């Protein structure tokens, strides 16, 4: 009886210690618990995080800071021969953002950038889906067709753009020579604002279709064939099978590739810069090429305005990604 009583007293005395231990564990927080539990994983990841922070974090913070100043080529810190000139730019707050958002240049460029992005993504997705459906069937020479369709993806982007620039040449381009053979006058592919917009969209679609096709083809091959067989036995037409089996089966893949394609196209600098340099005039200038122009082409180079446009591009893409994710969640999808 005495032993039992002493055991109960020891247990009661130990209860406050356990309670204090639980409070200490809860006070440590989830981050500290994760660090103590998975310290080895954090140690392995730390070098990558540090490198990314230096490569991306510092330029981002520096860009945000410059966007709040009036920094340009004439007032930044620089050296001329043996003379060192200190920075003389000033903090101007949100004036650069107000000027960009209330001026016509940013809104006009944003309008064309949205048209460019939506057009490229829509056409690329449609062609990629059509080609993926064709290559998912058992046809003769399917491997050869796949290799040929992936070829634009394998060629470096700048090489492809220069090849298209040669094709679009108004005087000696192959496209106009082909039209001349049919009695059609030469078209100013890159010298007319409307045709220039059509031309850059066509080149970007040509570059983007292979990625879209490969991604969607992988999604098609993951759909069980039994579903199509059962639907066919029930008398479902080809359109009904596509609508009720193929598209729902591709939903997780298509949401991801559409998001990636939108971000890539929105910031597609090489096609615009190498093909038209934003011309003729400013007809094909998108936000990212205009930001580049502020920093490297105009005089004096306007680093503040370029940084402002860069930050606005980042904010627009973040807002789009947030809205996109929210729409997917409402549809029952996870991303």
C-alpha positions as a Markdown table, in Angstrom:
| # | Residue | x | y | z |
|---|---|---|---|---|
| 1 | Unk | 0.0 | 0.0 | 0.0 |
| 2 | Unk | 2.9 | 2.3 | 0.9 |
| 3 | Unk | 4.6 | 1.5 | -2.4 |
| 4 | Unk | 1.4 | 2.3 | -4.4 |
| 5 | Unk | 1.0 | 5.6 | -2.6 |
| 6 | Unk | 4.6 | 6.6 | -3.2 |
| 7 | Unk | 4.2 | 5.7 | -6.9 |
| 8 | Unk | 1.2 | 8.0 | -7.2 |
| 9 | Unk | 3.1 | 10.8 | -5.5 |
| 10 | Unk | 6.0 | 10.4 | -7.9 |
| 11 | Unk | 3.7 | 10.4 | -10.9 |
| 12 | Unk | 1.9 | 13.6 | -9.6 |
| 13 | Unk | 5.3 | 15.2 | -9.1 |
| 14 | Unk | 6.3 | 14.4 | -12.7 |
| 15 | Unk | 3.2 | 15.8 | -14.2 |
| 16 | Unk | 4.3 | 19.5 | -13.9 |
| 17 | Unk | 7.6 | 18.6 | -15.5 |
| 18 | Unk | 5.8 | 17.0 | -18.5 |
| 19 | Unk | 3.5 | 19.9 | -18.8 |
| 20 | Unk | 6.4 | 22.3 | -18.8 |
| 21 | Unk | 8.1 | 20.2 | -21.5 |
| 22 | Unk | 5.0 | 20.3 | -23.7 |
| 23 | Unk | 4.8 | 24.1 | -23.2 |
| 24 | Unk | 8.5 | 24.4 | -24.2 |
| 25 | Unk | 7.9 | 22.3 | -27.3 |
| 26 | Unk | 4.9 | 24.4 | -28.3 |
| 27 | Unk | 6.9 | 27.6 | -27.6 |
| 28 | Unk | 9.7 | 26.4 | -29.9 |
| 29 | Unk | 7.4 | 26.8 | -32.9 |
| 30 | Unk | 7.1 | 24.7 | -36.0 |
| 31 | Unk | 10.2 | 26.2 | -37.6 |
| 32 | Unk | 12.5 | 25.3 | -34.8 |
| 33 | Unk | 10.9 | 21.8 | -34.5 |
| 34 | Unk | 11.5 | 21.3 | -38.2 |
| 35 | Unk | 15.1 | 22.4 | -37.9 |
| 36 | Unk | 15.8 | 20.1 | -35.0 |
| 37 | Unk | 14.1 | 17.2 | -36.6 |
| 38 | Unk | 15.3 | 17.6 | -40.2 |
| 39 | Unk | 18.6 | 19.3 | -39.6 |
| 40 | Unk | 20.5 | 17.1 | -42.1 |
| 41 | Unk | 18.1 | 18.0 | -44.9 |
| 42 | Unk | 18.3 | 21.7 | -44.1 |
| 43 | Unk | 22.1 | 21.4 | -44.1 |
| 44 | Unk | 22.1 | 19.9 | -47.6 |
| 45 | Unk | 19.6 | 22.5 | -48.9 |
| 46 | Unk | 21.3 | 25.6 | -47.3 |
| 47 | Unk | 24.0 | 26.1 | -50.0 |
| 48 | Unk | 21.4 | 26.1 | -52.8 |
| 49 | Unk | 19.2 | 28.6 | -50.8 |
| 50 | Unk | 22.2 | 30.8 | -50.2 |
| 51 | Unk | 23.2 | 30.8 | -53.9 |
| 52 | Unk | 19.7 | 31.5 | -55.0 |
| 53 | Unk | 19.4 | 34.3 | -52.4 |
| 54 | Unk | 22.5 | 35.9 | -53.8 |
| 55 | Unk | 21.7 | 35.5 | -57.4 |
| 56 | Unk | 18.0 | 36.4 | -57.2 |
| 57 | Unk | 17.5 | 38.1 | -53.9 |
| 58 | Unk | 20.1 | 40.9 | -54.2 |
| 59 | Unk | 19.2 | 42.0 | -57.7 |
| 60 | Unk | 15.5 | 42.0 | -56.7 |
| 61 | Unk | 16.1 | 44.1 | -53.6 |
| 62 | Unk | 18.5 | 46.4 | -55.6 |
| 63 | Unk | 15.9 | 46.8 | -58.4 |
| 64 | Unk | 13.1 | 47.7 | -55.9 |
| 65 | Unk | 15.4 | 50.2 | -54.3 |
| 66 | Unk | 16.4 | 51.8 | -57.6 |
| 67 | Unk | 12.7 | 52.0 | -58.6 |
| 68 | Unk | 12.2 | 54.4 | -55.7 |
| 69 | Unk | 14.9 | 56.8 | -56.9 |
| 70 | Unk | 15.7 | 58.9 | -60.0 |
| 71 | Unk | 18.8 | 56.9 | -60.9 |
| 72 | Unk | 20.1 | 57.2 | -64.4 |
| 73 | Unk | 23.4 | 57.1 | -66.3 |
| 74 | Unk | 24.4 | 60.5 | -65.2 |
| 75 | Unk | 23.9 | 60.4 | -61.5 |
| 76 | Unk | 24.9 | 56.8 | -60.5 |
| 77 | Unk | 28.3 | 56.0 | -59.0 |
| 78 | Unk | 30.8 | 55.6 | -61.8 |
| 79 | Unk | 34.5 | 56.0 | -62.7 |
| 80 | Unk | 35.8 | 58.1 | -65.5 |
| 81 | Unk | 39.5 | 57.3 | -66.0 |
| 82 | Unk | 41.1 | 57.8 | -62.6 |
| 83 | Unk | 38.3 | 60.0 | -61.4 |
| 84 | Unk | 35.6 | 58.4 | -59.2 |
| 85 | Unk | 32.2 | 60.1 | -59.1 |
| 86 | Unk | 29.9 | 59.3 | -56.3 |
| 87 | Unk | 26.2 | 58.6 | -56.7 |
| 88 | Unk | 24.0 | 61.7 | -56.7 |
| 89 | Unk | 20.6 | 60.3 | -57.4 |
| 90 | Unk | 17.7 | 61.0 | -54.9 |
| 91 | Unk | 14.9 | 59.1 | -53.3 |
| 92 | Unk | 11.6 | 59.9 | -55.0 |
| 93 | Unk | 9.3 | 57.4 | -53.4 |
| 94 | Unk | 6.5 | 56.1 | -55.6 |
| 95 | Unk | 6.7 | 58.8 | -58.2 |
| 96 | Unk | 8.1 | 56.4 | -60.8 |
| 97 | Unk | 5.2 | 54.0 | -60.3 |
| 98 | Unk | 2.7 | 56.9 | -60.5 |
| 99 | Unk | 4.2 | 58.1 | -63.8 |
| 100 | Unk | 4.2 | 54.6 | -65.2 |
| 101 | Unk | 0.7 | 53.7 | -64.3 |
| 102 | Unk | -0.8 | 57.0 | -65.3 |
| 103 | Unk | 1.2 | 57.4 | -68.5 |
| 104 | Unk | 0.1 | 56.0 | -71.9 |
| 105 | Unk | 3.3 | 54.2 | -72.7 |
| 106 | Unk | 3.1 | 51.5 | -69.9 |
| 107 | Unk | -0.7 | 50.9 | -70.4 |
| 108 | Unk | -0.3 | 50.7 | -74.2 |
| 109 | Unk | 2.7 | 48.3 | -74.0 |
| 110 | Unk | 0.8 | 46.2 | -71.4 |
| 111 | Unk | -2.2 | 45.9 | -73.7 |
| 112 | Unk | -0.1 | 44.5 | -76.6 |
| 113 | Unk | 1.8 | 42.3 | -74.1 |
| 114 | Unk | -1.5 | 40.7 | -73.0 |
| 115 | Unk | -2.6 | 40.2 | -76.6 |
| 116 | Unk | 0.7 | 38.7 | -77.4 |
| 117 | Unk | 0.6 | 36.4 | -74.3 |
| 118 | Unk | -3.0 | 35.2 | -74.7 |
| 119 | Unk | -2.6 | 34.6 | -78.5 |
| 120 | Unk | 0.6 | 32.7 | -78.2 |
| 121 | Unk | -0.6 | 30.5 | -75.3 |
| 122 | Unk | -4.0 | 29.8 | -76.8 |
| 123 | Unk | -2.6 | 28.8 | -80.3 |
| 124 | Unk | 0.3 | 26.9 | -78.7 |
| 125 | Unk | -2.0 | 24.9 | -76.5 |
| 126 | Unk | -4.4 | 24.1 | -79.3 |
| 127 | Unk | -1.7 | 23.0 | -81.7 |
| 128 | Unk | 0.1 | 21.0 | -79.0 |
| 129 | Unk | -3.1 | 19.3 | -78.0 |
| 130 | Unk | -4.0 | 18.4 | -81.6 |
| 131 | Unk | -0.5 | 17.0 | -82.3 |
| 132 | Unk | -0.4 | 15.1 | -79.0 |
| 133 | Unk | -3.7 | 13.4 | -79.9 |
| 134 | Unk | -2.4 | 12.4 | -83.3 |
| 135 | Unk | 0.9 | 11.1 | -82.0 |
| 136 | Unk | -0.9 | 9.2 | -79.2 |
| 137 | Unk | -2.4 | 6.9 | -81.8 |
| 138 | Unk | -0.7 | 3.9 | -83.5 |
| 139 | Unk | 0.4 | 5.4 | -86.8 |
| 140 | Unk | 3.2 | 4.4 | -89.1 |
| 141 | Unk | 6.4 | 6.4 | -88.5 |
| 142 | Unk | 5.2 | 7.8 | -85.2 |
| 143 | Unk | 8.8 | 8.0 | -83.8 |
| 144 | Unk | 10.0 | 9.9 | -86.8 |
| 145 | Unk | 7.1 | 12.4 | -86.5 |
| 146 | Unk | 7.8 | 12.9 | -82.8 |
| 147 | Unk | 11.5 | 13.6 | -83.5 |
| 148 | Unk | 10.7 | 16.1 | -86.3 |
| 149 | Unk | 8.2 | 17.9 | -84.1 |
| 150 | Unk | 10.5 | 18.2 | -81.2 |
| 151 | Unk | 13.3 | 19.6 | -83.4 |
| 152 | Unk | 12.4 | 23.3 | -82.9 |
| 153 | Unk | 12.7 | 22.7 | -79.2 |
| 154 | Unk | 16.2 | 21.2 | -79.6 |
| 155 | Unk | 17.6 | 24.1 | -81.7 |
| 156 | Unk | 18.8 | 27.1 | -79.6 |
| 157 | Unk | 16.3 | 29.8 | -79.6 |
| 158 | Unk | 18.4 | 32.6 | -81.0 |
| 159 | Unk | 19.3 | 30.3 | -84.0 |
| 160 | Unk | 15.7 | 29.7 | -84.7 |
| 161 | Unk | 14.8 | 33.4 | -84.5 |
| 162 | Unk | 17.6 | 34.3 | -86.9 |
| 163 | Unk | 16.4 | 31.6 | -89.3 |
| 164 | Unk | 12.9 | 33.1 | -89.2 |
| 165 | Unk | 14.3 | 36.5 | -89.7 |
| 166 | Unk | 15.9 | 35.4 | -92.9 |
| 167 | Unk | 12.6 | 33.8 | -94.0 |
| 168 | Unk | 10.7 | 37.0 | -93.3 |
| 169 | Unk | 13.2 | 39.2 | -95.3 |
| 170 | Unk | 11.1 | 41.4 | -97.6 |
| 171 | Unk | 13.5 | 41.4 | -100.5 |
| 172 | Unk | 15.2 | 38.0 | -100.4 |
| 173 | Unk | 13.2 | 36.0 | -97.9 |
| 174 | Unk | 11.9 | 32.5 | -98.9 |
| 175 | Unk | 8.4 | 33.3 | -97.9 |
| 176 | Unk | 8.1 | 36.3 | -100.3 |
| 177 | Unk | 9.8 | 34.3 | -103.0 |
| 178 | Unk | 7.2 | 31.6 | -102.5 |
| 179 | Unk | 4.4 | 34.2 | -102.7 |
| 180 | Unk | 6.0 | 35.7 | -105.8 |
| 181 | Unk | 5.9 | 32.3 | -107.5 |
| 182 | Unk | 2.1 | 32.4 | -107.1 |
| 183 | Unk | 1.8 | 35.9 | -108.4 |
| 184 | Unk | 1.3 | 37.5 | -105.0 |
| 185 | Unk | 3.1 | 40.7 | -104.1 |
| 186 | Unk | 5.7 | 40.6 | -101.3 |
| 187 | Unk | 4.5 | 41.2 | -97.8 |
| 188 | Unk | 6.3 | 43.5 | -95.4 |
| 189 | Unk | 6.5 | 40.8 | -92.7 |
| 190 | Unk | 8.6 | 42.8 | -90.2 |
| 191 | Unk | 8.1 | 46.4 | -91.6 |
| 192 | Unk | 4.4 | 46.7 | -91.1 |
| 193 | Unk | 3.0 | 46.9 | -87.6 |
| 194 | Unk | 0.2 | 44.4 | -88.1 |
| 195 | Unk | 2.2 | 41.9 | -90.1 |
| 196 | Unk | 5.1 | 42.3 | -87.6 |
| 197 | Unk | 2.7 | 41.3 | -84.7 |
| 198 | Unk | 1.5 | 38.3 | -86.7 |
| 199 | Unk | 5.1 | 37.3 | -87.5 |
| 200 | Unk | 6.4 | 37.4 | -83.9 |
| 201 | Unk | 3.4 | 35.4 | -82.7 |
| 202 | Unk | 4.0 | 32.8 | -85.4 |
| 203 | Unk | 7.7 | 32.4 | -84.4 |
| 204 | Unk | 6.9 | 32.1 | -80.7 |
| 205 | Unk | 4.2 | 29.5 | -81.4 |
| 206 | Unk | 6.6 | 27.5 | -83.5 |
| 207 | Unk | 9.1 | 27.5 | -80.6 |
| 208 | Unk | 6.5 | 26.7 | -78.0 |
| 209 | Unk | 4.5 | 23.9 | -79.6 |
| 210 | Unk | 7.1 | 21.1 | -79.0 |
| 211 | Unk | 7.1 | 21.7 | -75.2 |
| 212 | Unk | 3.3 | 21.8 | -75.1 |
| 213 | Unk | 3.0 | 18.7 | -77.3 |
| 214 | Unk | 5.4 | 16.6 | -75.2 |
| 215 | Unk | 3.8 | 17.6 | -71.9 |
| 216 | Unk | 0.3 | 16.9 | -73.2 |
| 217 | Unk | 1.4 | 13.6 | -74.8 |
| 218 | Unk | 2.7 | 12.4 | -71.5 |
| 219 | Unk | -0.7 | 13.3 | -69.9 |
| 220 | Unk | -2.6 | 11.4 | -72.6 |
| 221 | Unk | -0.5 | 8.3 | -72.1 |
| 222 | Unk | -1.3 | 8.3 | -68.4 |
| 223 | Unk | -5.1 | 8.1 | -69.1 |
| 224 | Unk | -6.2 | 4.4 | -68.8 |
| 225 | Unk | -7.2 | 3.0 | -72.2 |
| 226 | Unk | -10.1 | 1.1 | -70.6 |
| 227 | Unk | -12.0 | 4.3 | -70.2 |
| 228 | Unk | -12.0 | 4.9 | -73.9 |
| 229 | Unk | -13.0 | 1.2 | -74.6 |
| 230 | Unk | -15.9 | 1.4 | -72.1 |
| 231 | Unk | -17.1 | 4.7 | -73.6 |
| 232 | Unk | -16.9 | 3.3 | -77.1 |
| 233 | Unk | -18.9 | 0.3 | -76.1 |
| 234 | Unk | -21.6 | 2.6 | -74.6 |
| 235 | Unk | -21.9 | 4.4 | -78.0 |
| 236 | Unk | -20.0 | 7.6 | -77.1 |
| 237 | Unk | -18.8 | 9.6 | -80.1 |
| 238 | Unk | -15.3 | 10.7 | -80.6 |
| 239 | Unk | -16.2 | 14.2 | -79.4 |
| 240 | Unk | -17.9 | 12.9 | -76.3 |
| 241 | Unk | -14.8 | 10.7 | -75.5 |
| 242 | Unk | -12.6 | 13.7 | -76.0 |
| 243 | Unk | -14.8 | 16.0 | -73.9 |
| 244 | Unk | -15.6 | 13.7 | -71.0 |
| 245 | Unk | -12.4 | 11.6 | -70.8 |
| 246 | Unk | -9.5 | 13.3 | -72.5 |
| 247 | Unk | -9.9 | 16.8 | -71.2 |
| 248 | Unk | -10.6 | 15.9 | -67.6 |
| 249 | Unk | -7.7 | 13.5 | -67.7 |
| 250 | Unk | -5.4 | 16.3 | -68.9 |
| 251 | Unk | -6.6 | 18.9 | -66.4 |
| 252 | Unk | -3.7 | 18.5 | -64.0 |
| 253 | Unk | -1.1 | 18.6 | -66.8 |
| 254 | Unk | -2.8 | 21.4 | -68.8 |
| 255 | Unk | -3.1 | 23.7 | -65.8 |
| 256 | Unk | 0.6 | 23.5 | -65.1 |
| 257 | Unk | 1.7 | 23.9 | -68.8 |
| 258 | Unk | -0.6 | 26.8 | -69.3 |
| 259 | Unk | 0.8 | 28.6 | -66.3 |
| 260 | Unk | 4.4 | 28.0 | -67.3 |
| 261 | Unk | 3.7 | 29.0 | -70.9 |
| 262 | Unk | 2.0 | 32.2 | -69.8 |
| 263 | Unk | 5.0 | 33.2 | -67.6 |
| 264 | Unk | 7.5 | 32.3 | -70.3 |
| 265 | Unk | 5.6 | 34.1 | -73.1 |
| 266 | Unk | 5.0 | 37.2 | -70.9 |
| 267 | Unk | 8.7 | 37.5 | -70.5 |
| 268 | Unk | 9.8 | 36.2 | -73.9 |
| 269 | Unk | 12.6 | 38.6 | -74.6 |
| 270 | Unk | 14.6 | 36.8 | -77.3 |
| 271 | Unk | 11.9 | 36.5 | -80.0 |
| 272 | Unk | 10.9 | 40.2 | -79.8 |
| 273 | Unk | 14.4 | 41.6 | -79.4 |
| 274 | Unk | 16.1 | 39.5 | -82.1 |
| 275 | Unk | 13.3 | 39.5 | -84.6 |
| 276 | Unk | 12.0 | 43.1 | -84.6 |
| 277 | Unk | 13.7 | 44.9 | -81.6 |
| 278 | Unk | 10.3 | 46.1 | -80.7 |
| 279 | Unk | 9.6 | 47.6 | -84.1 |
| 280 | Unk | 8.5 | 48.9 | -86.4 |
| 281 | Unk | 8.4 | 51.9 | -84.2 |
| 282 | Unk | 7.1 | 50.5 | -80.9 |
| 283 | Unk | 4.5 | 48.1 | -82.5 |
| 284 | Unk | 5.8 | 44.9 | -81.1 |
| 285 | Unk | 7.4 | 46.2 | -77.9 |
| 286 | Unk | 6.4 | 44.1 | -74.8 |
| 287 | Unk | 7.0 | 45.1 | -71.2 |
| 288 | Unk | 10.3 | 43.2 | -70.8 |
| 289 | Unk | 11.9 | 44.6 | -74.0 |
| 290 | Unk | 10.8 | 48.1 | -73.1 |
| 291 | Unk | 12.4 | 47.7 | -69.6 |
| 292 | Unk | 15.6 | 46.6 | -71.4 |
| 293 | Unk | 15.4 | 49.6 | -73.7 |
| 294 | Unk | 15.3 | 52.0 | -70.8 |
| 295 | Unk | 18.5 | 50.6 | -69.3 |
| 296 | Unk | 20.6 | 49.9 | -72.4 |
| 297 | Unk | 19.3 | 51.8 | -75.5 |
| 298 | Unk | 18.1 | 55.3 | -74.7 |
| 299 | Unk | 20.4 | 58.1 | -73.6 |
| 300 | Unk | 20.8 | 58.8 | -70.7 |
| 301 | Unk | 20.0 | 55.3 | -69.6 |
| 302 | Unk | 17.1 | 55.4 | -67.1 |
| 303 | Unk | 17.8 | 52.7 | -64.5 |
| 304 | Unk | 15.0 | 53.9 | -62.2 |
| 305 | Unk | 12.4 | 53.6 | -64.9 |
| 306 | Unk | 13.7 | 50.2 | -66.0 |
| 307 | Unk | 13.6 | 48.9 | -62.4 |
| 308 | Unk | 10.1 | 50.3 | -62.0 |
| 309 | Unk | 8.8 | 48.4 | -65.1 |
| 310 | Unk | 10.6 | 45.3 | -63.9 |
| 311 | Unk | 8.9 | 45.4 | -60.5 |
| 312 | Unk | 5.6 | 46.0 | -62.1 |
| 313 | Unk | 6.1 | 42.9 | -64.4 |
| 314 | Unk | 6.9 | 40.8 | -61.3 |
| 315 | Unk | 3.7 | 42.1 | -59.5 |
| 316 | Unk | 1.5 | 41.4 | -62.5 |
| 317 | Unk | 2.8 | 37.8 | -62.8 |
| 318 | Unk | 2.4 | 37.2 | -59.0 |
| 319 | Unk | -1.2 | 38.5 | -59.2 |
| 320 | Unk | -1.9 | 36.3 | -62.2 |
| 321 | Unk | -0.4 | 33.2 | -60.4 |
| 322 | Unk | -2.5 | 34.0 | -57.3 |
| 323 | Unk | -5.7 | 34.4 | -59.2 |
| 324 | Unk | -4.9 | 31.3 | -61.3 |
| 325 | Unk | -4.3 | 29.2 | -58.1 |
| 326 | Unk | -7.6 | 30.5 | -56.6 |
| 327 | Unk | -9.6 | 29.5 | -59.7 |
| 328 | Unk | -8.1 | 26.0 | -59.6 |
| 329 | Unk | -9.0 | 25.6 | -56.0 |
| 330 | Unk | -12.6 | 26.6 | -56.6 |
| 331 | Unk | -12.7 | 23.9 | -59.4 |
| 332 | Unk | -11.3 | 21.3 | -57.0 |
| 333 | Unk | -7.8 | 21.2 | -58.4 |
| 334 | Unk | -4.6 | 21.5 | -56.5 |
| 335 | Unk | -1.5 | 23.3 | -57.6 |
